[in-house]
Amino acid sequence: MDTPETVEWKARERHAAAERRARAFAKNPDAAAGLATHFHDNVHLPRGAIVSGYWPLPGELDIRPLIHQIHEAGHRIALPVVKAKGEPLLFRHWTPGTPLIQGSFKVMTPPEGAPELEPQVLLVPLLAFDGAGFRLGYGGGFYDRTLEKRRREAHSGHPVLGIGIAFSAQETESLPRGPFDQRLDWIATEAWARKCT
């Protein structure tokens, strides 16, 4: 559990980060194309890896062109589904023809009958990120739990990559960190994509 001070700090930072993202969204009408280009040029996905994307919420950088591009490159795509509060996400198979339904938090997801997949690469939405690869999410902890679980189970020889998706303007100097916050391996934006070090 985060300390009360960290909880309060994160709440303040979420408000400021949401405002920065809204300004970036308004200023970058071609951000989706830039993201797809920089991702393609810099991020080399493991051959045959299952990749989890997400259907963007209003104000988020639109990753749909990117997940279409990844799908066309031969990777299977999954979209996240919230099972329950305090639980890791599960992922259902998505193709361009998959009908979507509204799930928890108004997130569009594949229907219940879609096969479940276990992705080796997670494209992760966020409100803010720092240079060390830590992210500020929406407060539910779903991606942190999911990354922790996937990484713990990666002893099978399938390392798990977490790739944050954001506008470059969402970068901040430092973020409050709790004991369960998971570090990202990459950040990909409309202006660049780089490995976190």
Secondary structure, DSSP 8 states (H G I E B T S, - for coil): ---HHHHHHHHHHHHHHHHHHHHHHHH-TTHHHHHHHHHHHH----TT--EE-----TTS---HHHHHHHHHTT--EEEEE--STTS--EEEEE-TT---EE-GGG-EE--TTS-EE--SEEEEE-SEE-TTS-EE--SS-HHHHHHHHHHHTGGGT---EEEEE--GGGB-S-----TT----SEEE-SS-EEE--
